Amino acid sequence: MNVFLVIFLAMVLIIFLLRKKVPIGPSILAAGLFIWATMAPDPNHLLVAAKKTLTMHRTYDLLLALYLIMCLEVELRSSGALDGMVRALQRIFSSVKFTLAIMPAFLGLLPSLGGARFSAPIVDEASKDLGLSGEYKSAINFWFRHVTEFCSPVIPGMIMACAIAGVSFKDLISHLCWLTPVAFALGWFFLMRPIKVPKEDKMPIDKAERNSNIIDTLLSLSPVLVNFCLIVFFDMGPSMAMLLVVLGLIPILKCSNRVLNLKEVFIGALDWKMLANVLSILYFIQILTETKVLNDIVTMLNTTALPVPVILATASFIVGLLTGMSQGHVAIIMPIVAALAPGNLNLVGVAMVFGIAGQMLTPTHVCLVVTLDYFKANIFKSLKPVFIIEVIILTIFSTYTYLTW
């Protein structure tokens, strides 16, 4: 059977299972088993793939990094630092537009499945006197939450992409980071600029409360910034950088008289379902390798008349559209990139940017689902400005990549 037909059917299976509320990991693994059964149904392939998945250093480095990200989120939330920062941005800064844009963007640095549900109440509260529709607020919450997808070292898809494609975090982030201010600026132009903010008298803020809010903001921002610096400027691995940040934050929170339950941080942060999903995705990748499916795809890509970047861009966009998750398009497309040209930043960048665009325009994206549910909004009206912005970003990125390749 034609390998591209098999991949297409596997994608159909994934989207079907996702719509049936099956988690992303088992859905992708089921597609991997379908590919194995169709292309090379030798039980030894599954056994070898399982053994390699469980013995590779990449597997444990990735799982540890994701676990520590969840520990950091628990630290900030349970200590009250995150809530204090929310109040600070709402009260210290005079711009309602700034709060509307920056809060989803910052909370996007602390990735969690359906995390847009966390920023939705903040957007709703900050915009309560602006007369915005549910669709408009949905677009704001959804778009600004994901502007850091191009530069955040704690985004699971970014971590997986670097591990699979064989590029360093420092190089990939340096290659794509310029897209984050572009995404923020376009979001501001299309979503923030048209908002009319009524003038109102500001209530005086107690100096002690202001100082407390500032401390909360620093406590919440500094771990993300330190982690970013360790990875980008000191070329440290994601798991080691996160470990230093998580452990270093403990005495700081204790010294600032914050209530911090270490058992809750390190035991409560264990999200077995998420870790199992990631392990399933890694196993899926190894199945593709052992069954030689990736080699077949690479061979066919090399014989096609279309340029490889065009094919990868299209495939990444479609897979992102089907799965709605960065782990999905990374798991499927990035091994192909690694097989075609290991360490090629241009191809990795194309795969990431077009995959992100696909996941931003699909109803399978969990953040979109929970945002629409919170604001009781229409999906097509909510996605209209997102679609326009994505078209502009892809045009800018494609032009820049073509001129600098």
C-alpha positions in Angstrom: 0.0 0.0 0.0 1.2 3.5 -0.8 2.9 5.0 2.3 1.2 8.4 1.9 -2.2 6.7 1.8 -1.3 4.8 4.9 -0.2 8.0 6.7 -3.5 9.7 5.5 -5.6 6.9 6.9 -3.6 7.0 10.2 -4.3 10.7 10.4 -8.0 10.0 9.9 -7.8 7.5 12.7 -6.2 10.0 15.0 -8.8 12.7 14.4 -11.6 10.1 14.8 -10.2 9.0 18.2 -9.6 12.6 19.3 -13.2 13.5 18.6 -14.2 10.4 20.6 -12.4 12.0 23.6 -9.5 9.5 23.4 -6.3 11.2 24.8 -3.6 12.3 22.3 -1.1 9.6 23.3 -3.3 6.5 22.8 -4.7 8.1 19.7 -1.3 8.5 18.1 -0.2 5.1 19.3 -3.2 3.5 17.7 -2.2 5.2 14.5 1.3 3.8 14.9 -0.1 0.3 15.4 -2.3 0.7 12.3 0.8 1.8 10.3 2.8 -1.2 11.6 -0.1 -3.7 10.8 -0.4 -2.2 7.3 3.3 -1.7 6.3 5.3 -4.3 8.3 3.3 -6.5 10.6 6.3 -8.2 12.3 5.9 -8.5 16.1 9.7 -8.1 16.5 9.4 -4.5 15.3 7.1 -3.6 18.2 9.4 -5.3 20.7 12.5 -3.6 19.4 10.7 -0.2 19.3 9.5 -0.7 22.9 13.0 -1.6 24.1 14.6 1.3 22.4 12.0 3.7 23.7 12.5 2.6 27.3 16.3 2.7 27.1 17.0 5.9 25.2 18.3 8.9 27.2 16.0 11.2 25.2 13.0 9.5 26.7 13.9 10.2 30.4 15.3 13.7 29.7 12.0 14.6 28.1 9.8 13.1 30.8 11.8 14.7 33.6 11.6 18.1 31.9 7.8 17.9 31.6 7.4 16.7 35.1 9.5 19.6 36.5 7.4 22.1 34.5 4.4 20.8 36.3 6.2 21.1 39.6 7.0 24.8 38.9 3.3 25.4 38.1 2.3 23.9 41.4 4.9 25.9 43.3 3.7 29.2 41.9 0.0 28.4 42.2 0.1 26.9 45.7 2.3 29.6 47.2 -0.1 32.3 46.0 2.5 34.0 43.9 0.6 33.5 40.7 -2.6 35.0 42.1 -0.7 37.9 43.5 0.8 38.6 40.1 -2.6 38.6 38.5 -3.8 41.2 41.0 -0.6 43.2 40.4 -1.1 43.5 36.7 -4.8 44.3 37.2 -4.1 47.1 39.7 -0.6 48.4 39.1 -0.8 49.0 35.4 -3.3 51.6 34.2 -3.9 49.9 30.8 -6.7 47.4 30.6 -5.5 46.5 27.2 -2.1 45.6 28.6 -3.7 43.3 31.2 -5.9 41.6 28.5 -2.9 40.9 26.3 -0.2 40.1 28.8 -2.0 37.8 31.2 -2.8 35.0 28.6 0.6 35.5 27.1 2.4 35.0 30.4 0.2 32.1 31.5 1.1 30.5 28.1 4.6 30.2 29.4 3.3 27.7 32.0 1.8 25.1 29.6 -0.9 22.8 30.8 -3.6 21.0 28.8 -6.5 23.3 28.4 -4.6 26.0 30.3 -6.6 28.8 28.5 -9.3 28.0 31.0 -7.1 29.6 33.6 -6.7 32.9 31.8 -10.2 33.1 30.5 -11.7 34.4 33.8 -8.9 37.0 34.0 -9.8 38.2 30.5 -13.5 38.2 31.3 -12.9 40.2 34.5 -10.6 42.7 32.9 -13.0 43.4 30.0 -16.2 43.5 31.9 -16.8 47.2 31.3 -15.7 47.2 27.6 -18.8 45.7 26.1 -16.9 43.0 24.2 -18.7 40.0 22.7 -17.9 36.4 23.8 -16.3 35.8 20.4 -14.0 38.8 20.8 -12.9 37.8 24.3 -12.4 34.2 23.1 -10.1 35.4 20.3 -8.1 37.6 22.7 -7.7 34.7 25.2 -6.9 32.1 22.6 -4.5 34.2 20.5 -2.4 35.8 23.2 -2.0 32.6 25.1 -0.1 31.1 22.2 2.2 34.0 21.1 5.1 32.4 23.0 4.9 29.1 21.1 7.9 30.2 19.0 10.3 31.0 21.8 9.3 29.3 25.0 11.7 26.6 26.2 9.0 25.0 28.4 6.5 24.3 25.6 6.3 20.5 25.3 6.2 20.6 21.5 9.4 22.7 21.4 11.2 20.3 23.8 10.1 17.3 21.7 11.1 19.0 18.4 14.7 19.7 19.6 15.1 16.2 21.0 13.8 14.5 17.8 15.4 16.8 15.2 18.8 17.0 16.8 19.0 20.8 17.2 19.8 22.7 20.4 17.2 24.8 22.2 19.5 27.8 21.9 19.7 27.5 18.1 16.0 26.8 17.5 14.8 29.6 19.9 17.2 32.0 18.3 15.9 31.0 14.9 12.2 31.5 15.7 12.0 34.0 18.6 11.4 37.0 16.3 8.0 35.6 15.5 6.8 36.1 19.1 6.9 39.9 19.0 5.4 39.8 15.4 2.6 37.6 16.7 2.0 39.9 19.7 2.1 43.0 17.5 -0.4 41.6 15.0 -2.6 40.5 17.9 -2.5 44.0 19.4 -3.2 45.6 16.0 -6.2 43.4 15.2 -7.6 42.7 18.7 -6.5 45.4 21.1 -6.3 48.5 19.0 -10.0 48.6 18.1 -11.1 48.4 21.8 -12.4 51.7 23.2 -11.6 52.0 26.9 -13.8 54.3 28.9 -12.0 56.7 31.3 -12.5 56.1 35.0 -11.3 57.4 38.3 -8.5 55.2 39.8 -8.9 54.2 43.4 -5.7 54.8 45.5 -3.6 51.6 46.1 -2.1 51.0 49.5 1.7 51.2 49.3 2.2 47.9 51.3 -0.2 46.1 49.0 1.5 47.6 45.9 4.9 46.3 47.2 3.4 42.9 47.9 2.0 42.8 44.3 5.3 43.6 42.9 7.0 40.9 44.9 4.4 38.4 43.6 5.1 39.5 40.1 8.8 39.0 40.4 8.4 35.6 42.1 6.2 34.5 39.2 8.2 35.9 36.4 11.7 35.1 37.5 11.5 31.3 37.3 10.5 31.5 33.6 13.1 34.1 32.8 15.9 32.2 34.7 15.0 28.9 32.9 15.0 30.8 29.6 18.5 32.2 30.3 19.9 28.9 31.4 18.8 27.2 28.2 19.5 30.0 25.7 22.7 31.6 27.1 24.3 28.7 29.0 23.2 25.9 26.6 21.8 23.8 29.4 19.5 20.9 28.8 15.8 21.5 29.6 15.5 18.9 32.4 18.7 20.2 34.2 17.6 23.9 33.8 14.1 23.1 35.1 15.5 21.1 38.1 17.7 24.1 39.1 14.8 26.5 38.8 12.3 24.3 40.8 14.8 23.5 43.6 16.1 27.1 43.7 12.6 28.5 44.0 11.9 26.5 47.2 14.2 28.5 49.6 13.1 31.8 47.9 9.5 31.0 48.6 10.3 29.9 52.2 12.2 33.1 52.9 9.3 35.2 51.6 7.0 33.5 54.1 5.0 31.6 51.5 3.1 28.5 52.3 4.7 25.7 50.3 3.8 22.0 50.7 6.7 20.1 49.2 4.7 16.9 49.0 2.1 18.7 46.9 4.8 20.1 44.7 6.6 16.9 43.9 3.8 14.3 44.4 0.8 16.3 43.4 2.6 17.5 40.2 2.8 13.9 38.9 0.4 13.9 35.9 0.6 10.2 34.9 -1.8 10.6 32.1 0.3 13.4 30.5 3.5 11.4 30.9 1.9 8.3 29.5 0.7 10.3 26.5 4.2 11.5 25.9 5.6 8.0 26.3 3.1 6.7 23.8 4.1 9.4 21.3 7.8 8.5 21.7 6.9 4.8 21.1 5.0 5.8 18.0 8.1 7.5 16.7 10.2 4.4 17.3 7.6 2.3 15.5 7.9 4.5 12.4 11.6 4.1 12.6 11.7 0.3 13.0 9.1 -0.4 10.3 11.2 1.8 7.8 8.1 3.9 7.1 10.2 7.1 7.6 12.7 5.8 5.1 9.9 5.2 2.6 8.6 8.7 3.1 12.0 10.3 2.7 12.6 8.3 -0.5 9.3 9.4 -2.0 9.9 13.0 -0.9 13.3 13.0 -2.6 11.7 11.9 -5.9 8.8 14.4 -5.9 8.9 17.5 -8.1 7.8 19.8 -5.3 10.4 21.4 -3.1 10.9 19.6 0.2 10.1 22.7 2.3 6.7 23.1 0.6 5.9 19.4 1.2 6.9 19.6 4.9 5.0 22.9 5.4 1.8 21.4 3.9 2.2 18.2 5.9 2.9 20.0 9.2 -0.1 22.3 8.7 -2.4 19.4 8.0 -1.2 17.3 10.9 -1.5 20.3 13.2 -5.0 20.8 11.9 -5.8 17.2 12.6 -4.3 16.8 16.1 -4.6 20.4 17.5 -1.6 19.8 19.7 2.1 20.6 19.2 3.1 17.1 20.4 1.0 15.7 17.5 2.6 17.5 14.5 6.0 17.3 16.1 5.7 13.5 16.7 4.7 12.9 13.1 6.7 15.4 11.0 9.8 16.0 13.0 11.2 12.5 12.6 10.9 13.0 8.8 12.8 16.3 9.1 15.5 14.5 11.2 15.8 11.8 8.6 15.9 14.2 5.6 18.4 16.7 7.1 19.5 16.2 10.8 20.0 19.5 12.5 18.7 21.6 9.6 17.3 24.7 11.4 15.5 25.9 8.3 13.5 22.7 7.9 12.8 22.4 11.6 11.6 26.0 11.6 9.2 25.4 8.7 7.8 22.3 10.3 7.2 24.1 13.6 5.7 27.3 12.3 3.3 25.7 9.9 2.4 23.0 12.4 1.6 25.7 15.0 -0.6 27.5 12.4 -2.5 24.3 11.9 -3.1 23.7 15.6 -4.3 27.3 16.0 -7.1 26.9 13.4 -8.7 23.6 14.5 -11.6 22.7 16.8 -9.5 19.8 18.2 -7.3 22.3 20.0 -8.2 21.9 23.7 -7.4 25.6 24.6 -9.9 26.7 21.9 -12.5 24.2 23.1 -12.4 25.4 26.8 -12.2 29.1 25.7 -15.4 28.8 23.6 -17.1 26.9 26.4 -16.3 29.6 29.0 -17.4 32.5 26.8 -20.2 30.6 25.1 -18.9 31.8 21.8 -19.3 30.8 18.2 -16.2 29.0 16.8 -16.2 30.6 13.3 -16.6 34.2 14.6 -13.9 33.6 17.2 -11.4 32.1 14.7 -11.9 34.8 12.1 -9.3 37.2 13.4 -7.0 34.3 14.3 -7.2 33.1 10.7 -6.3 36.5 9.4 -3.3 36.9 11.7 -2.1 33.4 10.9 -2.2 34.1 7.2 -0.1 37.2 7.7 2.4 35.4 10.0 2.8 32.5 7.5 3.3 35.0 4.7 6.0 37.0 6.6 7.8 33.8 7.7 7.7 32.2 4.3 9.1 35.3 2.6 11.8 35.7 5.2 12.8 32.0 5.1 12.9 32.1 1.3 15.1 35.2 1.2 17.5 33.9 3.9 17.7 30.2 3.1 
